[in-house]
Amino acid sequence: MEWKLVRLELASNGEFPRGSAGRTYLLRLPLADDGHVDCTRLAAEPERAVVRRYWANEADRIGHLVGTSAGLAIRYEVNDNSNGPLFPFGADRLSLGGEVKLTDVDGRERDFRVASVT
């Protein structure tokens, strides 16, 4: 089990037929060789599971991936603490070229493509 850096880019949709590399998430996660998130390791080292949201024409957002009773979620830092709202992260397995559903900060669920895993 290694900590990996995963880049998610907005997948093709009605607004962006080719997707958008300008709407990206970078996530540092503990991943098994088969792409499953190691939730035990995530719970043991939560400070390492950093999420950074890059969105065209908006300030970057930084947060962490956290385990919840409903699955994984992103919690962004708000006012210098990490007690902001939770945004569901709809994947427990990440593979290159695969898609992931995320609930974004505007409350809309969007599909993102796994652009890289390093």
N, CA, C and O atoms as a MOPAC input file, in Angstrom:
PM7 MOZYME 1SCF
protein

 N      0.85300 1    -1.17900 1     0.00000 1
 C      0.00000 1     0.00000 1     0.00000 1
 C      0.89200 1     1.23300 1     0.00000 1
 O      1.73100 1     1.40700 1     0.88500 1
 N      0.70400 1     2.08300 1    -0.99700 1
 C      1.48900 1     3.30400 1    -1.10400 1
 C      0.57500 1     4.51700 1    -1.17900 1
 O     -0.56700 1     4.43400 1    -1.63200 1
 N      1.10300 1     5.63500 1    -0.72800 1
 C      0.40600 1     6.90100 1    -0.91900 1
 C      0.68600 1     7.35600 1    -2.34000 1
 O      1.84100 1     7.40900 1    -2.76500 1
 N     -0.35900 1     7.68100 1    -3.06900 1
 C     -0.24800 1     8.07500 1    -4.47800 1
 C     -0.86200 1     9.45400 1    -4.68000 1
 O     -1.70700 1     9.90200 1    -3.90500 1
 N     -0.41400 1    10.10800 1    -5.73600 1
 C     -0.99900 1    11.37900 1    -6.14700 1
 C     -1.90200 1    11.10100 1    -7.34500 1
 O     -1.44800 1    10.58800 1    -8.36800 1
 N     -3.18000 1    11.44300 1    -7.21200 1
 C     -4.18000 1    11.18100 1    -8.24500 1
 C     -4.67900 1    12.52000 1    -8.78400 1
 O     -5.05400 1    13.41200 1    -8.02300 1
 N     -4.67400 1    12.64100 1   -10.10300 1
 C     -5.19200 1    13.85000 1   -10.75300 1
 C     -6.52400 1    13.50500 1   -11.40600 1
 O     -6.60500 1    12.59800 1   -12.23500 1
 N     -7.56800 1    14.23900 1   -11.02200 1
 C     -8.89800 1    14.08400 1   -11.60900 1
 C     -9.20200 1    15.32100 1   -12.43900 1
 O     -9.01400 1    16.44600 1   -11.97700 1
 N     -9.67100 1    15.11400 1   -13.66700 1
 C    -10.06700 1    16.22300 1   -14.53800 1
 C    -11.54100 1    16.08100 1   -14.87700 1
 O    -12.04800 1    14.97000 1   -15.03700 1
 N    -12.22300 1    17.20900 1   -14.98600 1
 C    -13.64300 1    17.19300 1   -15.31700 1
 C    -13.87600 1    16.37200 1   -16.58000 1
 O    -13.23800 1    16.60200 1   -17.60700 1
 N    -14.79300 1    15.41500 1   -16.49600 1
 C    -15.10900 1    14.54300 1   -17.63600 1
 C    -16.05400 1    15.25700 1   -18.59700 1
 O    -16.61800 1    16.30400 1   -18.27700 1
 N    -16.21000 1    14.68200 1   -19.75400 1
 C    -17.11500 1    15.20700 1   -20.77200 1
 C    -18.52600 1    15.35800 1   -20.21300 1
 O    -19.04800 1    14.46300 1   -19.54700 1
 N    -19.13600 1    16.51900 1   -20.50000 1
 C    -20.51900 1    16.77100 1   -20.08200 1
 C    -21.13600 1    17.78100 1   -21.04500 1
 O    -20.47600 1    18.21100 1   -21.99100 1
 N    -22.37300 1    18.16000 1   -20.82100 1
 C    -23.05700 1    19.08800 1   -21.71600 1
 C    -22.37000 1    20.43000 1   -21.83900 1
 O    -22.33300 1    21.01000 1   -22.92300 1
 N    -21.83100 1    20.92600 1   -20.75500 1
 C    -21.15700 1    22.22200 1   -20.75400 1
 C    -19.74800 1    22.13400 1   -21.33800 1
 O    -19.27600 1    23.07100 1   -21.98100 1
 N    -19.08000 1    21.00100 1   -21.10800 1
 C    -17.71600 1    20.77800 1   -21.57900 1
 C    -17.66200 1    19.43700 1   -22.31700 1
 O    -17.31400 1    18.42100 1   -21.71500 1
 N    -18.00500 1    19.41700 1   -23.62300 1
 C    -18.07000 1    18.15400 1   -24.36500 1
 C    -16.75600 1    17.37400 1   -24.38400 1
 O    -16.76200 1    16.15100 1   -24.53100 1
 N    -15.63500 1    18.07200 1   -24.23600 1
 C    -14.32700 1    17.40200 1   -24.21000 1
 C    -13.76700 1    17.30700 1   -22.79700 1
 O    -12.60900 1    16.93500 1   -22.61000 1
 N    -14.57500 1    17.63800 1   -21.81300 1
 C    -14.07200 1    17.69800 1   -20.45100 1
 C    -13.29200 1    18.98400 1   -20.25800 1
 O    -13.34500 1    19.87700 1   -21.10400 1
 N    -12.56200 1    19.08600 1   -19.14600 1
 C    -11.78400 1    20.29300 1   -18.89700 1
 C    -10.62900 1    20.00800 1   -17.95400 1
 O    -10.82700 1    19.59000 1   -16.81300 1
 N     -9.40800 1    20.24200 1   -18.45200 1
 C     -8.22400 1    20.13000 1   -17.60300 1
 C     -8.11000 1    21.35200 1   -16.69100 1
 O     -7.28800 1    21.36200 1   -15.77500 1
 N     -8.92200 1    22.37700 1   -16.92900 1
 C     -8.93500 1    23.56600 1   -16.08900 1
 C     -9.82000 1    23.41600 1   -14.86400 1
 O     -9.95200 1    24.34600 1   -14.06900 1
 N    -10.41700 1    22.25900 1   -14.71500 1
 C    -11.25300 1    21.94200 1   -13.55100 1
 C    -10.75000 1    20.60500 1   -13.02100 1
 O    -11.15800 1    19.53300 1   -13.47100 1
 N     -9.86000 1    20.70800 1   -12.06000 1
 C     -9.04900 1    19.56900 1   -11.64600 1
 C     -9.00400 1    19.42300 1   -10.13500 1
 O     -9.04800 1    20.40700 1    -9.39600 1
 N     -8.91600 1    18.18500 1    -9.69600 1
 C     -8.63100 1    17.85700 1    -8.30100 1
 C     -7.32300 1    17.08200 1    -8.25500 1
 O     -7.09000 1    16.20400 1    -9.08600 1
 N     -6.46600 1    17.40300 1    -7.28300 1
 C     -5.29300 1    16.59400 1    -6.97300 1
 C     -5.52300 1    16.00300 1    -5.59200 1
 O     -5.82900 1    16.72300 1    -4.64200 1
 N     -5.37200 1    14.68100 1    -5.48600 1
 C     -5.61900 1    13.98800 1    -4.22200 1
 C     -4.42200 1    13.12200 1    -3.87000 1
 O     -3.89600 1    12.41000 1    -4.72600 1
 N     -3.99000 1    13.17800 1    -2.62600 1
 C     -2.97100 1    12.25200 1    -2.12800 1
 C     -3.69700 1    11.21000 1    -1.29400 1
 O     -4.32400 1    11.53400 1    -0.28600 1
 N     -3.60700 1     9.93500 1    -1.72800 1
 C     -4.39000 1     8.85900 1    -1.12400 1
 C     -3.55900 1     7.60300 1    -0.92900 1
 O     -2.61200 1     7.36300 1    -1.67800 1
 N     -3.90800 1     6.78800 1     0.08300 1
 C     -3.27600 1     5.47600 1     0.20400 1
 C     -4.01400 1     4.49200 1    -0.70800 1
 O     -5.17500 1     4.16200 1    -0.46700 1
 N     -3.32800 1     4.03000 1    -1.75700 1
 C     -3.96400 1     3.14900 1    -2.73900 1
 C     -3.26900 1     1.79700 1    -2.80500 1
 O     -2.04200 1     1.70700 1    -2.75800 1
 N     -4.07600 1     0.75300 1    -2.91400 1
 C     -3.56300 1    -0.59300 1    -3.16500 1
 C     -3.23800 1    -0.70300 1    -4.65500 1
 O     -3.61400 1     0.16600 1    -5.44100 1
 N     -2.54400 1    -1.76800 1    -5.03700 1
 C     -2.19300 1    -1.97100 1    -6.44200 1
 C     -3.41900 1    -2.02400 1    -7.34600 1
 O     -3.34200 1    -1.64600 1    -8.51500 1
 N     -4.55100 1    -2.49100 1    -6.81600 1
 C     -5.77800 1    -2.57700 1    -7.62600 1
 C     -6.57300 1    -1.27000 1    -7.63400 1
 O     -7.66000 1    -1.21600 1    -8.20800 1
 N     -6.03800 1    -0.20500 1    -6.99600 1
 C     -6.68200 1     1.10300 1    -7.01600 1
 C     -7.65900 1     1.37400 1    -5.89700 1
 O     -8.23800 1     2.45800 1    -5.83900 1
 N     -7.86000 1     0.41200 1    -4.99800 1
 C     -8.77100 1     0.63700 1    -3.86900 1
 C     -8.12300 1     1.54900 1    -2.82700 1
 O     -6.93300 1     1.42900 1    -2.53800 1
 N     -8.90900 1     2.45000 1    -2.27600 1
 C     -8.45300 1     3.32200 1    -1.20100 1
 C     -8.37400 1     2.50000 1     0.07800 1
 O     -9.32100 1     1.79900 1     0.43300 1
 N     -7.23600 1     2.58800 1     0.77000 1
 C     -7.04600 1     1.87900 1     2.03700 1
 C     -7.62000 1     2.75100 1     3.15400 1
 O     -6.93700 1     3.63400 1     3.67300 1
 N     -8.87200 1     2.50000 1     3.51800 1
 C     -9.56600 1     3.32600 1     4.51100 1
 C     -8.95500 1     3.18900 1     5.90300 1
 O     -9.02900 1     4.12500 1     6.70000 1
 N     -8.35500 1     2.04400 1     6.20800 1
 C     -7.69900 1     1.86300 1     7.50700 1
 C     -6.49400 1     2.78500 1     7.60800 1
 O     -6.30600 1     3.46500 1     8.61700 1
 N     -5.68300 1     2.80600 1     6.56600 1
 C     -4.50600 1     3.68400 1     6.56400 1
 C     -4.92800 1     5.15200 1     6.50700 1
 O     -4.29800 1     6.01000 1     7.12500 1
 N     -5.98300 1     5.43000 1     5.77000 1
 C     -6.51400 1     6.78900 1     5.69900 1
 C     -6.91500 1     7.27500 1     7.09000 1
 O     -6.62200 1     8.41200 1     7.46100 1
 N     -7.58100 1     6.42000 1     7.85500 1
 C     -8.00200 1     6.78400 1     9.21300 1
 C     -6.80400 1     6.94200 1    10.14600 1
 O     -6.84100 1     7.75700 1    11.06800 1
 N     -5.74200 1     6.16800 1     9.91200 1
 C     -4.55800 1     6.22800 1    10.77200 1
 C     -3.69600 1     7.45300 1    10.48900 1
 O     -3.00800 1     7.94500 1    11.38300 1
 N     -3.72700 1     7.95300 1     9.24700 1
 C     -2.89300 1     9.09200 1     8.85500 1
 C     -3.71500 1    10.12400 1     8.07800 1
 O     -3.38500 1    10.43500 1     6.93400 1
 N     -4.77400 1    10.65500 1     8.68000 1
 C     -5.67700 1    11.54300 1     7.93400 1
 C     -5.02200 1    12.82300 1     7.43300 1
 O     -5.44200 1    13.37100 1     6.41400 1
 N     -4.00800 1    13.30400 1     8.12800 1
 C     -3.35900 1    14.55200 1     7.72300 1
 C     -2.63100 1    14.41900 1     6.38500 1
 O     -2.34500 1    15.42700 1     5.73900 1
 N     -2.32900 1    13.19800 1     5.96400 1
 C     -1.62100 1    12.97500 1     4.69200 1
 C     -2.56200 1    12.99300 1     3.49100 1
 O     -2.10200 1    13.16600 1     2.36300 1
 N     -3.85000 1    12.82000 1     3.70000 1
 C     -4.82300 1    12.70000 1     2.60500 1
 C     -5.28700 1    14.08300 1     2.14400 1
 O     -6.43700 1    14.46900 1     2.35200 1
 N     -4.37600 1    14.81300 1     1.51800 1
 C     -4.63700 1    16.19200 1     1.10800 1
 C     -5.35900 1    16.22700 1    -0.23900 1
 O     -5.06300 1    15.44700 1    -1.14400 1
 N     -6.31300 1    17.15100 1    -0.34600 1
 C     -7.06000 1    17.39100 1    -1.58500 1
 C     -6.86300 1    18.85300 1    -1.96500 1
 O     -6.96200 1    19.74700 1    -1.12400 1
 N     -6.58300 1    19.08200 1    -3.24200 1
 C     -6.48500 1    20.45700 1    -3.73600 1
 C     -7.38500 1    20.57200 1    -4.95700 1
 O     -7.27500 1    19.78400 1    -5.89700 1
 N     -8.26600 1    21.54700 1    -4.93600 1
 C     -9.20800 1    21.78600 1    -6.03700 1
 C     -8.73200 1    23.00200 1    -6.82400 1
 O     -8.61400 1    24.10000 1    -6.28000 1
 N     -8.46200 1    22.79400 1    -8.11200 1
 C     -8.08800 1    23.86300 1    -9.03600 1
 C     -9.26700 1    24.07800 1    -9.96600 1
 O     -9.70600 1    23.14900 1   -10.64400 1
 N     -9.77500 1    25.28900 1   -10.00100 1
 C    -10.94500 1    25.58200 1   -10.82900 1
 C    -10.68100 1    26.89500 1   -11.53700 1
 O    -10.31500 1    27.87900 1   -10.89400 1
 N    -10.85800 1    26.93000 1   -12.85000 1
 C    -10.60600 1    28.14700 1   -13.61700 1
 C    -11.36600 1    29.32600 1   -13.01600 1
 O    -12.55000 1    29.21700 1   -12.69700 1
 N    -10.68300 1    30.43800 1   -12.86700 1
 C    -11.25800 1    31.69700 1   -12.38800 1
 C    -11.75300 1    31.65700 1   -10.94900 1
 O    -12.54200 1    32.51300 1   -10.55000 1
 N    -11.30700 1    30.68400 1   -10.16300 1
 C    -11.65300 1    30.62700 1    -8.73900 1
 C    -10.38600 1    30.36800 1    -7.93700 1
 O     -9.42400 1    29.78600 1    -8.43900 1
 N    -10.40100 1    30.80300 1    -6.70300 1
 C     -9.27300 1    30.51600 1    -5.81600 1
 C     -9.20200 1    29.00800 1    -5.56400 1
 O    -10.22800 1    28.33000 1    -5.50300 1
 N     -7.97300 1    28.49200 1    -5.41600 1
 C     -7.80600 1    27.07500 1    -5.09400 1
 C     -8.42400 1    26.79200 1    -3.73300 1
 O     -8.48100 1    27.66500 1    -2.86700 1
 N     -8.88500 1    25.56400 1    -3.56100 1
 C     -9.41100 1    25.11100 1    -2.27400 1
 C     -8.57000 1    23.93400 1    -1.82300 1
 O     -8.21300 1    23.06600 1    -2.62000 1
 N     -8.25800 1    23.91400 1    -0.53800 1
 C     -7.44900 1    22.84300 1     0.03600 1
 C     -8.24400 1    22.17400 1     1.13700 1
 O     -8.91500 1    22.83700 1     1.92700 1
 N     -8.16500 1    20.86200 1     1.18200 1
 C     -8.87400 1    20.10900 1     2.20800 1
 C     -8.27400 1    18.73400 1     2.37200 1
 O     -7.11900 1    18.49700 1     2.02000 1
 N     -9.07200 1    17.82600 1     2.91000 1
 C     -8.63200 1    16.45000 1     3.16000 1
 C     -9.73700 1    15.47400 1     2.77300 1
 O    -10.92200 1    15.79900 1     2.83400 1
 N     -9.32700 1    14.28200 1     2.37800 1
 C    -10.26800 1    13.19600 1     2.16900 1
 C    -10.47000 1    12.52600 1     3.51700 1
 O     -9.50200 1    12.19100 1     4.20000 1
 N    -11.71700 1    12.33100 1     3.89900 1
 C    -12.03100 1    11.73900 1     5.20300 1
 C    -13.01700 1    10.59300 1     5.02400 1
 O    -13.81800 1    10.57700 1     4.08900 1
 N    -12.93700 1     9.64000 1     5.93600 1
 C    -13.90300 1     8.55400 1     5.96300 1
 C    -15.10000 1     8.96000 1     6.80400 1
 O    -14.94000 1     9.55500 1     7.86900 1
 N    -16.28700 1     8.64300 1     6.33500 1
 C    -17.51200 1     8.92100 1     7.08100 1
 C    -18.33000 1     7.63500 1     7.14000 1
 O    -17.97000 1     6.63700 1     6.51600 1
 N    -19.41200 1     7.65800 1     7.87800 1
 C    -20.27100 1     6.47300 1     7.94600 1
 C    -20.90100 1     6.15900 1     6.58600 1
 O    -21.30300 1     5.02200 1     6.33700 1
 N    -20.98900 1     7.16000 1     5.71000 1
 C    -21.58300 1     6.97200 1     4.38100 1
 C    -20.53600 1     6.71300 1     3.29700 1
 O    -20.89300 1     6.53500 1     2.13200 1
 N    -19.26400 1     6.68800 1     3.65600 1
 C    -18.19700 1     6.48400 1     2.67600 1
 C    -17.17600 1     7.60100 1     2.75700 1
 O    -17.00000 1     8.21300 1     3.81100 1
 N    -16.50300 1     7.86800 1     1.64700 1
 C    -15.47500 1     8.89700 1     1.61400 1
 C    -16.07600 1    10.25400 1     1.26100 1
 O    -17.08500 1    10.34200 1     0.56000 1
 N    -15.42900 1    11.31700 1     1.76700 1
 C    -15.88500 1    12.67600 1     1.48000 1
 C    -14.68900 1    13.61600 1     1.53700 1
 O    -13.66400 1    13.30600 1     2.14400 1
 N    -14.83700 1    14.76300 1     0.89800 1
 C    -13.82500 1    15.81200 1     0.95600 1
 C    -14.30300 1    16.86200 1     1.94200 1
 O    -15.45700 1    17.29000 1     1.90700 1
 N    -13.39600 1    17.27000 1     2.82500 1
 C    -13.68900 1    18.36300 1     3.76100 1
 C    -12.65100 1    19.44800 1     3.50300 1
 O    -11.45100 1    19.22800 1     3.66500 1
 N    -13.13200 1    20.62600 1     3.09600 1
 C    -12.23900 1    21.74900 1     2.81900 1
 C    -11.97000 1    22.53500 1     4.08300 1
 O    -12.79900 1    22.59200 1     4.99100 1
 N    -10.79100 1    23.14200 1     4.12300 1
 C    -10.44700 1    24.01400 1     5.23500 1
 C    -11.24800 1    25.30400 1     5.10500 1
 O    -11.33900 1    25.88400 1     4.02300 1
 N    -11.82100 1    25.74200 1     6.20900 1
 C    -12.61700 1    26.96100 1     6.24400 1
 C    -12.11400 1    27.80500 1     7.40800 1
 O    -12.05100 1    27.33200 1     8.54300 1
 N    -11.75900 1    29.04900 1     7.12500 1
 C    -11.29700 1    29.96000 1     8.18100 1
 C    -10.20000 1    29.33400 1     9.02600 1
 O    -10.27100 1    29.34400 1    10.25500 1
 N     -9.17600 1    28.78500 1     8.35800 1
 C     -7.99900 1    28.20600 1     9.01400 1
 C     -8.30000 1    27.01200 1     9.90400 1
 O     -7.52100 1    26.72100 1    10.81100 1
 N     -9.40600 1    26.31000 1     9.67500 1
 C     -9.62000 1    25.03900 1    10.37300 1
 C    -10.24800 1    24.06100 1     9.39400 1
 O    -10.63500 1    24.43900 1     8.28900 1
 N    -10.34400 1    22.82400 1     9.79800 1
 C    -10.82600 1    21.79000 1     8.87400 1
 C    -12.21400 1    21.30300 1     9.24300 1
 O    -12.52500 1    20.12400 1     9.07400 1
 N    -13.05000 1    22.19500 1     9.74500 1
 C    -14.39700 1    21.80300 1    10.15000 1
 C    -15.46300 1    22.24700 1     9.16400 1
 O    -16.61000 1    22.47600 1     9.54600 1
 N    -15.08800 1    22.36900 1     7.89500 1
 C    -16.04700 1    22.77100 1     6.87700 1
 C    -17.00000 1    21.64100 1     6.53400 1
 O    -16.87800 1    20.53800 1     7.06600 1
 N    -17.94800 1    21.91000 1     5.64800 1
 C    -18.92600 1    20.88400 1     5.25000 1
 C    -18.25400 1    19.74700 1     4.48300 1
 O    -17.14100 1    19.89000 1     3.97800 1
 N    -18.95000 1    18.62200 1     4.40800 1
 C    -18.45700 1    17.44500 1     3.69600 1
 C    -19.04300 1    17.38500 1     2.28900 1
 O    -20.21400 1    17.70000 1     2.08100 1
 N    -18.21700 1    16.97800 1     1.32700 1
 C    -18.64400 1    16.81300 1    -0.05800 1
 C    -18.36600 1    15.36900 1    -0.46200 1
 O    -17.20400 1    14.97200 1    -0.54400 1
 N    -19.40900 1    14.57100 1    -0.71800 1
 C    -19.22900 1    13.14500 1    -1.01700 1
 C    -18.28700 1    12.88200 1    -2.19300 1
 O    -18.30800 1    13.57800 1    -3.20900 1
 N    -17.46800 1    11.85900 1    -2.01400 1
 C    -16.50100 1    11.39900 1    -3.00500 1
 C    -16.92400 1     9.99400 1    -3.39600 1
 O    -16.74800 1     9.05500 1    -2.61900 1
 N    -17.48000 1     9.84000 1    -4.59200 1
 C    -18.13700 1     8.59200 1    -4.97600 1
 C    -17.24900 1     7.54100 1    -5.58800 1
 O    -17.55300 1     7.02600 1    -6.66400 1
 N    -16.14000 1     7.20300 1    -4.91800 1
 C    -15.28900 1     6.12700 1    -5.43700 1
 C    -14.51100 1     5.51000 1    -4.29600 1
 O    -14.05100 1     6.21000 1    -3.39400 1
 N    -14.36600 1     4.20500 1    -4.33900 1
 C    -13.43800 1     3.56300 1    -3.41400 1
 C    -12.31100 1     2.90200 1    -4.20100 1
 O    -11.40300 1     2.30300 1    -3.62600 1
 N    -12.38700 1     3.02200 1    -5.54000 1
 C    -11.35600 1     2.46400 1    -6.41300 1
 C    -11.06300 1     3.47800 1    -7.51500 1
 O    -11.97800 1     4.01800 1    -8.13700 1
 N     -9.77200 1     3.72900 1    -7.74700 1
 C     -9.35700 1     4.69800 1    -8.75500 1
 C     -8.41300 1     4.02000 1    -9.73900 1
 O     -7.39600 1     3.45300 1    -9.34000 1
 N     -8.74900 1     4.07700 1   -11.02200 1
 C     -7.87500 1     3.50500 1   -12.04000 1
 C     -7.74400 1     4.49500 1   -13.18900 1
 O     -8.68800 1     5.21300 1   -13.51700 1
 N     -6.57200 1     4.52300 1   -13.79000 1
 C     -6.28600 1     5.44800 1   -14.87300 1
 C     -7.34900 1     5.34000 1   -15.96100 1
 O     -7.63100 1     4.24900 1   -16.45600 1
 N     -7.93600 1     6.47800 1   -16.32900 1
 C     -8.97900 1     6.52000 1   -17.34600 1
 C    -10.37900 1     6.28300 1   -16.81100 1
 O    -11.36000 1     6.53000 1   -17.51200 1
 N    -10.48500 1     5.80400 1   -15.56900 1
 C    -11.79300 1     5.57700 1   -14.96400 1
 C    -12.46400 1     6.88800 1   -14.58400 1
 O    -11.84400 1     7.95000 1   -14.63600 1
 N    -13.72200 1     6.80800 1   -14.20500 1
 C    -14.45000 1     8.01100 1   -13.79800 1
 C    -14.88400 1     7.92800 1   -12.34600 1
 O    -15.11600 1     6.84700 1   -11.80500 1
 N    -14.98800 1     9.09500 1   -11.73200 1
 C    -15.33300 1     9.25200 1   -10.32500 1
 C    -16.42200 1    10.30400 1   -10.22100 1
 O    -16.35700 1    11.32400 1   -10.90800 1
 N    -17.41400 1    10.08300 1    -9.38600 1
 C    -18.44900 1    11.09500 1    -9.12100 1
 C    -18.05600 1    11.87900 1    -7.87100 1
 O    -17.71700 1    11.30600 1    -6.83500 1
 N    -18.11100 1    13.20100 1    -7.99500 1
 C    -17.83900 1    14.08900 1    -6.86700 1
 C    -18.98100 1    15.07600 1    -6.73400 1
 O    -19.50500 1    15.56800 1    -7.73300 1
 N    -19.36300 1    15.36100 1    -5.51000 1
 C    -20.27500 1    16.47200 1    -5.26100 1
 C    -19.39100 1    17.68400 1    -5.04500 1
 O    -18.58700 1    17.71600 1    -4.11300 1
 N    -19.53800 1    18.68400 1    -5.90700 1
 C    -18.66700 1    19.84600 1    -5.88000 1
 C    -19.18200 1    20.88000 1    -4.88000 1
 O    -20.25500 1    20.71600 1    -4.29900 1
 N    -18.40800 1    21.94000 1    -4.69000 1
 C    -18.73400 1    22.94900 1    -3.68600 1
 C    -20.04800 1    23.66800 1    -3.97000 1
 O    -20.63300 1    24.26100 1    -3.06300 1
 N    -20.52300 1    23.62500 1    -5.21900 1
 C    -21.81300 1    24.23600 1    -5.54100 1
 C    -22.97500 1    23.26000 1    -5.33700 1
 O    -24.12500 1    23.58600 1    -5.63300 1
 N    -22.66500 1    22.05300 1    -4.82600 1
 C    -23.69800 1    21.06100 1    -4.55100 1
 C    -24.04600 1    20.17100 1    -5.73000 1
 O    -24.84200 1    19.24300 1    -5.59100 1
 N    -23.45700 1    20.44200 1    -6.89500 1
 C    -23.73400 1    19.63000 1    -8.09000 1
 C    -22.82600 1    18.41100 1    -8.12500 1
 O    -21.63600 1    18.49900 1    -7.82200 1
 N    -23.40000 1    17.27900 1    -8.49600 1
 C    -22.60600 1    16.06800 1    -8.67800 1
 C    -22.04600 1    16.07700 1   -10.09600 1
 O    -22.78100 1    16.27400 1   -11.06400 1
 N    -20.72400 1    15.86000 1   -10.20800 1
 C    -20.06300 1    15.87900 1   -11.51100 1
 C    -19.18300 1    14.63800 1   -11.65900 1
 O    -18.71700 1    14.06200 1   -10.67600 1
 N    -18.97200 1    14.24500 1   -12.91800 1
 C    -18.05700 1    13.14700 1   -13.21400 1
 C    -16.67700 1    13.71000 1   -13.51400 1
 O    -16.53200 1    14.71000 1   -14.21600 1
 N    -15.66700 1    13.04300 1   -12.96300 1
 C    -14.27600 1    13.38700 1   -13.22100 1
 C    -13.54900 1    12.15700 1   -13.72500 1
 O    -13.83000 1    11.03600 1   -13.30000 1
 N    -12.61000 1    12.37700 1   -14.63600 1
 C    -11.81000 1    11.29300 1   -15.20500 1
 C    -10.47300 1    11.22400 1   -14.47400 1
 O     -9.86400 1    12.25600 1   -14.19400 1
 N    -10.01900 1    10.01900 1   -14.16800 1
 C     -8.70800 1     9.83100 1   -13.54700 1
 C     -7.66600 1    10.03300 1   -14.64600 1
 O     -7.48000 1     9.16800 1   -15.50100 1
 N     -6.98600 1    11.18900 1   -14.61500 1
 C     -6.02600 1    11.55500 1   -15.65600 1
 C     -4.63700 1    11.00000 1   -15.37800 1
 O     -3.89200 1    10.71200 1   -16.31400 1
 N     -4.27500 1    10.84500 1   -14.10100 1
 C     -2.97200 1    10.26700 1   -13.76900 1
 C     -2.97400 1     9.73400 1   -12.34700 1
 O     -3.70800 1    10.20800 1   -11.48000 1
 N     -2.13000 1     8.73200 1   -12.13500 1
 C     -1.88200 1     8.16000 1   -10.80800 1
 C     -0.37800 1     7.96200 1   -10.71800 1
 O      0.18700 1     7.16100 1   -11.46200 1
 N      0.28100 1     8.68800 1    -9.80700 1
 C      1.74400 1     8.56700 1    -9.67300 1
 C      2.14500 1     8.29500 1    -8.24000 1
 O      3.33400 1     8.16600 1    -7.94600 1

